[in-house]
Structures are given as C-alpha cells and as structure tokens.
C-alpha cells in the first residue's frame, strides 16, 4: 500500500510567513517609526512561526514517523553540538537564549526546504540531505559574533571580523603626553594636589566645567547656556574625532582636560584627554577586563572630579583616587570586597559621589563611604536588592542625605553613618537616577529585564523625630530603562521605552509621546526649554521641552555605532562618546537680547 503524498502546502505557507515576519519586514523598515515595534514582532513571529512549522511537520505533514522524529532529533543535536563552537558573545547573548532565538527559525525553514526538495528521493539520500541541510542551518551561527543589543535586536558581525577595540589596539600610535606614573601608591595630601601648578593640565583651582556623571547635580541640566537651534545655518562644528576603547562611561571635564573610562585589551583604563584636540594626556591601567554579551566590554561608571583628584569605579569594583593632573594613584580599594557585593550581570555601574570629605560608592545597591584623603572605609550600608543606579545627594527637610534606588525601591541613608532614614517599595532593577523636585518631593523609577516600569512621585517629610513617605502617584506614561530623564517647568521629559515622552508632575498624566531615538540619552537647557538628545544610533537632535506637543527642531549625525553614553556640555563644547569613538563639537551660542 503506497504512502499518501506529503502535505507540503501548509509548511510552505508557514515558512513564507515566517520569512516575511522575521526577515523581510525589518529589512523593508530598517529605520523610522516602525523599526522598534517590528523588532519585537520579528522575534516573536520567528519563534511562533518555527513552532507552527514543527507542529505541522509532526502532525499534519503525512511524512513517515521515522522522518518526522529524525528531523526533530537532528535539530536538537545540531543545537547542542553548535554550542561548543559558538563565539562567547552568542553564548551569553539575550540572557543565554540568542542561539535558540536566531537558529531555530532558520532551522525550521531549512526543514521545509529539505522536505520540498527531497520528499521524493530515496530514504538514504533523503536522510543524508536532512542531516546536512538542517545541521548547516544551525552550525552557521558559529560563524558570527555579536556586538551586543541595539534597537531591540542584535548587532551581528562575521566572527573573523575585527572589533572596533581590536582595530584600535592594532593601530596604536596614541601614546599619552605623560608617561605612566609609578605603580606604587602615592600618598599625596589633597591640599598639595590642589595647590601645585602643572604645565600639562590646568591647575586644580580652575573652574570645574562638568565634575562627573550628569553634571554638578547629577540631573543633566545645563543652566545659563543658550545655543543656536537652527542647525542648518549654524550646525555643530566638529573639533576632533578619535577612536576610544569600549565602555559606557560618560565624561568629567575641567578646563582643557576631560576624563573618562574605557577598556583596552586586558586593561581597564581611567584616561585623560585634551578637550581642545582630543590628544591623550595620561592613562591609569588596572589589569582587569569585564565583559558581558549584551553591553560588551569595559567600565560602566563615570569618574568624578573633586579638588585635585579624580575618583573612579571600575566594572569589577576597583575604586581609584588619582591625581587629576598626572594619573598617579593616591589610594585604591576594592569596593566589592569592602561591601561583600557579588558582581552583577552588567557589572558595577555606580559613579562615585563626593560629599565633603567622603567618597560614596555603590556596588549593586550596597554603599560604602571612604575617607576622601586616605581611602579608609567609614561606613557601609546595604539596601534591599540589587541596583545599577548611582548614589544621589539630596537635601530633604533641611537634612542632607543619600538617596539610593535598589531592587526594593528607594532608600535614604545618613551621610554620617549610613543609617537608613526612610524607604519606599518599588520593586525592580533600577538603573537611572532619582530626581529631586522643588519642595522636597522625589521622582523615582524602576525597571526589569524587559524595560522600564514607570515613574513615581514621593512626598518625603521629617527630620530628627522621624520620616514619612507619601506616594503621590505612579505613572506608566514615562518608563525609563537605562535612559535618564529631566524635569522642566512642571513636567518630566524622557524615554518611554524608545520613544520620547512628556508627563505632568501634577498627576503623572501623559502630555505627549513622539520621536524615536532608541535607547538614547538627553540633557536639558532650561533657559530655552530645550532638550539635547543623543540617540542610540549616534544622532544629535534638538527637541522642544514644552508640554503642548512633541517638536523636533534639528538633527545631525554625530557618532558611528551604538551610543548609550551620557553627553556632556561644558560651555559651548559638546562632548559625546560611545564604545568606539569620541567627538568634540563646538556649538554656536545664541545671542541673548539685553
């Protein structure tokens, strides 16, 4: 009795739909309003299509059961074997699921192609072809590597292609002006550092243009500066562009020197460059390398300037106090050891906070305060749950305190001894900073593995007799992930996913949503009600910071490659960087009517 012919048409239709959803639509719309939405549709559609093809093959195809089960077994064996040959970036990508998310849809398409092509062949030939075609579809993923996530997808390259970091190391030729300082720790009294002149960098008494992460108040607000917004007639003028090692550090600036952190091979660097030329001035190296597949290699925190010193936190927990002029080590500590914190998946990301004579460092929600001069620990504090946020100085009810967002929510600790003053539960994994409002209210936020969870307004009051925390509202109209937001004239502006959004501070109601800038960062120029946005794709945009409507005023390309780093504006010099390059622009200042 002859076997009925294979029922191929459903498989062909399902494979065509899978190809359209997973590959064609993202190719047709690589940019623009639909890109981010289609990325999610592509991933979900690809896995759903693969499941439907598998169900068709097992229950509706009419193939011999030996072929049905053999094909599934070949897929499983190919996936298992391929894992031993994958690039580490694929192994760890998408929380360890990248191979399956990318390979399974391709393998099910290969199954349909094999069935259509070889269904009439002899059993031996048919099964050899099955093994070759399906295994090749899986094994091909051993030929690629990932540069991490971008725009909701993965930045894939051939495995043998050089990374930007490898190209930078191969080129060389960018030795700093100053030779590496002696490896031994140098005990330099801070007063001496602050008063000794240097022919290389401005003296420590020079104006601090941008002392560290998100500016003097950690709020990304540039006060007293107005720029020309017509970038057709007065575009940003590039001063220089240079390659830089990977890392998501922002910059600190004093005079003609900028400071940042980066990775070069097996060394984690704290580095100084000239603002005017981009030339390297000095580099401090620690022989450690942090890497994870989604964000890549390198440090995440931003160094902090105070007096004549620069304080930094590396991705593995190394805290350095360096002479800002020469890079000489004044003291160094291991914050992970001092706090007992375990290295989290994305590394330690909290930028050091300098308050009076204390340096406060966060390691995944745990705080340690160091003596600014000697590096000796003064106190430690453990908030509840992990965190990628940085410690934030706030004065509430006349009491200076440190607000820390953690997996539990928001906590405030005393500057004197780290004792907990008050708490508010908002569970998740926070990354961005709290925002202190006039009158003592706070905006806090949280996130999870899928993105932001929303913003909450708290009214905090109290003092020596105790503290009370009242939740005013919680809004999902603004859901920042790792993209900080700003406040202007009674409204908050930031990223709701990958789209800019504006909400009212009165009740959290959404005022508008528009403009896709990926996982970008932004700054506020309040004197002009203006947002300066640096998109994930490396574009600079000017957007109105008004609640009536979303309005983009200008946009120009700035950086090549994925850009998550916070921009810096020091006077009329705009500094931007990512994990590949760093660029300085001069912005035309607006003429202000007297």
Secondary structure as UniProt FT lines:
FT   HELIX           9..19
FT   HELIX           20..24
FT   HELIX           25..28
FT   TURN            33..34
FT   HELIX           35..59
FT   HELIX           65..82
FT   HELIX           83..85
FT   HELIX           88..92
FT   HELIX           93..96
FT   HELIX           98..118
FT   TURN            119..120
FT   HELIX           123..139
FT   HELIX           140..143
FT   STRAND          144..150
FT   TURN            151..152
FT   STRAND          153..158
FT   TURN            159..160
FT   HELIX           164..171
FT   HELIX           190..195
FT   TURN            204..205
FT   STRAND          208..210
FT   TURN            213..218
FT   TURN            223..224
FT   TURN            231..233
FT   STRAND          237..243
FT   STRAND          252..254
FT   TURN            255..256
FT   STRAND          257..264
FT   TURN            265..266
FT   STRAND          267..274
FT   TURN            275..277
FT   STRAND          280..286
FT   STRAND          291..292
FT   TURN            293..295
FT   STRAND          296..297
FT   STRAND          304..306
FT   TURN            307..308
FT   STRAND          309..313
FT   TURN            315..316
FT   STRAND          318..323
FT   TURN            324..326
FT   STRAND          329..334
FT   HELIX           335..339
FT   TURN            345..346
FT   STRAND          353..355
FT   TURN            356..357
FT   STRAND          358..363
FT   TURN            364..365
FT   STRAND          366..371
FT   TURN            372..374
FT   STRAND          377..382
FT   STRAND          392..396
FT   TURN            397..398
FT   STRAND          399..405
FT   STRAND          409..414
FT   TURN            415..417
FT   STRAND          420..425
FT   STRAND          435..436
FT   TURN            438..439
FT   STRAND          442..448
FT   TURN            449..450
FT   STRAND          451..463
FT   TURN            464..465
FT   STRAND          466..475
FT   STRAND          486..488
FT   TURN            489..490
FT   STRAND          491..496
FT   TURN            497..498
FT   STRAND          499..504
FT   TURN            505..507
FT   STRAND          510..516
FT   STRAND          521..525
FT   HELIX           526..528
FT   STRAND          530..534
FT   TURN            536..537
FT   STRAND          539..544
FT   STRAND          552..557
FT   STRAND          568..570
FT   TURN            571..572
FT   STRAND          573..577
FT   STRAND          581..586
//
